[in-house]
């Protein structure tokens, strides 16, 4: 069994984002290439963004702290601490409205049962 404090990981990633020239930082906390499920803690300073990219499978974004904006085409979803957003199956981007930390949970298409 594995246990960790997401609050502690969120603080560490936010500190790393503050030291980064990209104003963001990420750490995979569960899974990876050897598993279907992957969970990554992503910290973004206010105004920092993950530019538009394809959705590689099923994914959700859980807001651990701050406020974010997820966009897909003309659609926009706002999230704040405690919100869970299902990532659309299309090109999308993520932007921090305030210093924010999210938990991205994803399962690549090759692992999704049809």
C-alpha positions in Angstrom: 0.0 0.0 0.0 1.2 3.5 -0.8 0.1 6.6 1.0 1.1 10.2 0.5 0.0 13.7 1.4 -1.3 15.5 -1.7 -1.2 18.7 0.3 2.5 18.3 0.8 3.1 17.4 -2.8 1.0 20.4 -3.9 3.2 22.7 -1.7 6.4 21.2 -3.1 5.2 21.6 -6.7 4.1 25.2 -6.1 7.5 26.0 -4.7 9.1 24.4 -7.7 6.9 26.4 -10.0 8.0 29.6 -8.3 11.6 28.6 -9.1 10.8 27.7 -12.7 11.1 30.0 -15.6 8.0 28.4 -17.1 6.0 29.2 -13.9 4.8 25.6 -13.6 5.9 22.3 -12.3 4.6 18.7 -12.3 5.2 15.4 -10.6 3.6 12.0 -11.3 2.4 10.6 -8.0 0.9 7.4 -9.2 1.3 5.2 -12.3 3.2 6.1 -15.3 4.2 4.2 -18.4 4.0 0.8 -16.7 0.3 1.3 -15.6 -3.0 2.3 -17.2 -3.9 5.0 -14.6 -1.6 8.0 -14.2 -2.0 10.8 -11.6 0.1 13.9 -11.8 0.1 16.9 -9.5 0.6 20.1 -11.6 1.3 23.5 -10.2 0.8 26.7 -12.2 1.5 30.2 -11.1 -1.2 32.8 -11.9 -1.3 33.4 -15.6 0.7 30.3 -16.5 -0.8 27.9 -18.9 -0.6 24.5 -20.6 -1.2 25.4 -24.2 -3.7 23.6 -26.4 -3.0 19.9 -26.7 -4.8 16.7 -27.6 -6.5 14.6 -25.0 -4.7 11.2 -25.1 -7.5 9.4 -23.4 -9.9 9.7 -20.5 -8.9 12.4 -18.0 -10.1 14.5 -15.1 -8.7 17.6 -13.4 -9.3 18.0 -9.7 -8.5 21.4 -8.3 -6.4 21.1 -5.1 -6.0 24.8 -4.7 -6.5 28.1 -6.6 -8.7 28.8 -9.6 -8.2 27.5 -13.1 -9.8 27.8 -16.5 -10.0 24.8 -18.9 -10.8 25.6 -22.5 -11.8 23.5 -25.5 -12.6 25.4 -28.6 -15.3 27.9 -27.7 -16.2 26.1 -24.4 -14.7 27.2 -21.1 -15.0 25.7 -17.6 -13.8 27.4 -14.5 -12.7 25.4 -11.5 -11.7 26.2 -7.9 -10.6 24.2 -4.9 -12.6 21.1 -4.6 -14.0 21.1 -8.2 -13.6 18.1 -10.5 -13.7 18.7 -14.3 -13.9 16.0 -16.9 -11.5 16.9 -19.6 -13.2 17.0 -23.0 -12.2 14.5 -25.7 -10.8 17.3 -27.9 -8.0 19.8 -28.1 -7.9 21.7 -24.8 -5.8 24.0 -22.7 -5.5 24.9 -19.0 -4.7 28.3 -17.5 -4.2 29.3 -13.8 -6.3 32.4 -12.8 -4.5 32.4 -9.4 -1.5 30.3 -8.2 -3.1 26.8 -8.5 -2.4 23.1 -8.1 -4.4 20.4 -9.8 -4.4 16.6 -9.8 -4.6 15.3 -13.4 -5.9 11.7 -13.6 -5.6 10.1 -17.0 -5.9 6.7 -18.7 -4.4 6.6 -22.2 -6.7 5.5 -25.0 -4.8 2.3 -25.5 -6.0 1.2 -22.0 -9.6 2.3 -22.3 -12.0 -0.5 -22.9 -14.5 0.0 -25.7 
